[in-house]
Amino acid sequence: MKSISNLKEMREKEDSELLYDSQQIQQELFDLRFKSSAEGLSNPSRIREIRRQVARIKTLLVEREKSIRGAIPRK
């Protein structure tokens, strides 16, 4: 249920906020991958969660760009 409420929160954000969040999350993903190769992770499933979150954000942005599901770009 966490992802559903998270998706609702993401739909309420503006495009610029989503882009900023995406950049921050991708930086976290890079750091986790680097740390994973160097020393290992205590929670390796976090990489999977982050990848999916990036995909959700990109999907929302494309939906808004193409006006799918009644989504309107918010700038």
Rosetta silent file (secondary structure, phi, psi, omega in degrees, C-alpha in Angstrom):
SEQUENCE: MKSISNLKEMREKEDSELLYDSQQIQQELFDLRFKSSAEGLSNPSRIREIRRQVARIKTLLVEREKSIRGAIPRK
SCORE:     score description
SCORE:     0.000 S_00000001
   1 L     0.000  -19.200 -179.162    0.000    0.000    0.000 S_00000001
   2 H   -60.744  -41.489 -177.449    2.975    2.283    0.435 S_00000001
   3 H   -69.820  -31.096  179.439    3.476    2.640   -3.325 S_00000001
   4 H   -67.313  -47.443  178.876   -0.194    3.480   -3.917 S_00000001
   5 H   -66.636  -35.426  177.609   -0.175    6.361   -1.457 S_00000001
   6 H   -64.260  -38.732  179.009    3.205    7.381   -2.801 S_00000001
   7 H   -65.554  -39.647  177.864    1.755    7.399   -6.330 S_00000001
   8 H   -62.514  -41.752  178.387   -1.114    9.629   -5.197 S_00000001
   9 H   -64.694  -40.515 -179.468    1.394   12.048   -3.683 S_00000001
  10 H   -66.176  -36.717  179.553    3.461   12.033   -6.873 S_00000001
  11 H   -65.557  -25.380 -179.677    0.405   12.792   -9.021 S_00000001
  12 H   -80.638  -16.689 -176.748   -0.224   15.923   -6.918 S_00000001
  13 L   -79.576  158.588  176.305    3.275   17.301   -7.534 S_00000001
  14 L   -81.716  163.919 -178.683    4.252   19.654  -10.317 S_00000001
  15 H   -58.741  -42.283 -178.271    6.511   18.564  -13.175 S_00000001
  16 H   -63.690  -36.903  177.552    9.464   20.531  -11.839 S_00000001
  17 H   -67.069  -39.852  178.733    9.127   18.836   -8.450 S_00000001
  18 H   -65.322  -40.856  178.235    9.011   15.413  -10.087 S_00000001
  19 H   -63.245  -41.600  178.323   12.124   16.177  -12.127 S_00000001
  20 H   -63.502  -45.707  178.412   13.944   17.309   -8.996 S_00000001
  21 H   -60.557  -41.358  179.650   12.858   14.183   -7.110 S_00000001
  22 H   -60.947  -42.793  178.699   13.975   12.029  -10.019 S_00000001
  23 H   -63.784  -41.879  179.962   17.438   13.583   -9.982 S_00000001
  24 H   -65.348  -42.151 -178.947   17.756   13.072   -6.233 S_00000001
  25 H   -67.915  -39.910  178.533   16.612    9.468   -6.436 S_00000001
  26 H   -65.665  -33.965  175.730   18.958    8.705   -9.326 S_00000001
  27 H   -65.877  -41.482  177.352   21.842   10.123   -7.300 S_00000001
  28 H   -62.966  -40.038  178.041   20.858    7.856   -4.403 S_00000001
  29 H   -62.202  -43.888  177.749   20.728    4.905   -6.810 S_00000001
  30 H   -59.664  -46.567 -179.825   24.213    5.720   -8.083 S_00000001
  31 H   -61.381  -42.308 -179.949   25.540    5.936   -4.530 S_00000001
  32 H   -65.558  -40.859  178.557   23.931    2.613   -3.576 S_00000001
  33 H   -64.646  -41.025  178.911   25.342    0.863   -6.640 S_00000001
  34 H   -64.025  -46.454  179.592   28.787    2.237   -5.923 S_00000001
  35 H   -63.734  -37.441  179.791   28.576    1.214   -2.273 S_00000001
  36 H   -61.737  -43.171 -178.707   27.273   -2.220   -3.283 S_00000001
  37 H   -73.843  -28.399 -176.757   30.261   -2.913   -5.488 S_00000001
  38 H   -83.265  -47.723 -172.777   32.736   -1.565   -2.935 S_00000001
  39 L  -136.498   -8.928 -178.128   31.548   -3.011    0.359 S_00000001
  40 L    93.414  159.424 -177.229   28.101   -4.541    0.059 S_00000001
  41 L  -117.034  149.589  175.047   24.723   -3.376    1.289 S_00000001
  42 L   -79.192  -25.576 -179.758   22.721   -4.219    4.371 S_00000001
  43 L  -133.292   80.664 -176.610   19.495   -3.880    2.336 S_00000001
  44 L   -66.953  -19.280  179.023   20.147   -4.815   -1.320 S_00000001
  45 H   -70.904  -13.559  178.639   16.432   -4.714   -2.179 S_00000001
  46 H   -62.171  -33.830  178.345   16.589   -0.917   -1.793 S_00000001
  47 H   -60.981  -43.614  179.293   18.186   -0.709   -5.268 S_00000001
  48 H   -62.663  -44.429  179.542   15.127   -2.407   -6.751 S_00000001
  49 H   -60.110  -43.315 -177.904   12.763   -0.066   -4.897 S_00000001
  50 H   -67.614  -41.909  178.475   14.617    3.002   -6.133 S_00000001
  51 H   -59.459  -41.197  179.576   14.685    1.802   -9.741 S_00000001
  52 H   -68.571  -35.465  178.755   10.935    1.312   -9.639 S_00000001
  53 H   -66.601  -40.578  175.884   10.377    4.720   -8.103 S_00000001
  54 H   -60.852  -43.242  179.615   12.379    6.353  -10.912 S_00000001
  55 H   -62.487  -39.230  177.983   10.264    4.432  -13.433 S_00000001
  56 H   -62.279  -43.806 -179.332    7.047    5.658  -11.787 S_00000001
  57 H   -63.857  -45.594  179.665    8.172    9.264  -11.985 S_00000001
  58 H   -62.856  -38.200  178.126    9.187    8.933  -15.635 S_00000001
  59 H   -63.385  -43.863  178.040    5.863    7.273  -16.432 S_00000001
  60 H   -60.701  -42.600 -179.205    3.934   10.129  -14.811 S_00000001
  61 H   -64.755  -39.845  178.267    5.918   12.702  -16.771 S_00000001
  62 H   -68.558  -40.280  177.020    5.266   10.901  -20.069 S_00000001
  63 H   -58.796  -43.266  179.898    1.560   10.559  -19.235 S_00000001
  64 H   -67.916  -39.261 -179.268    1.373   14.281  -18.619 S_00000001
  65 H   -63.849  -38.780 -176.852    3.329   15.082  -21.765 S_00000001
  66 H   -99.155    5.806  179.926    1.019   12.979  -23.928 S_00000001
  67 L    55.069   44.994  176.906   -2.152   13.798  -21.945 S_00000001
  68 H   -86.572  141.752  179.098   -2.817   10.161  -21.138 S_00000001
  69 H    58.805   29.065  176.865   -5.469    9.412  -18.496 S_00000001
  70 H    72.874   12.451 -179.869   -6.453   13.057  -18.409 S_00000001
  71 L   -74.600  134.078  179.711   -3.098   14.077  -16.966 S_00000001
  72 L  -115.684  133.409  178.167   -2.221   17.705  -17.626 S_00000001
  73 L   -58.055  135.769  178.567    1.347   19.006  -17.431 S_00000001
  74 L  -115.629  115.263 -177.074    1.844   21.101  -14.310 S_00000001
  75 L  -116.460    0.000    0.000    4.568   23.659  -14.546 S_00000001
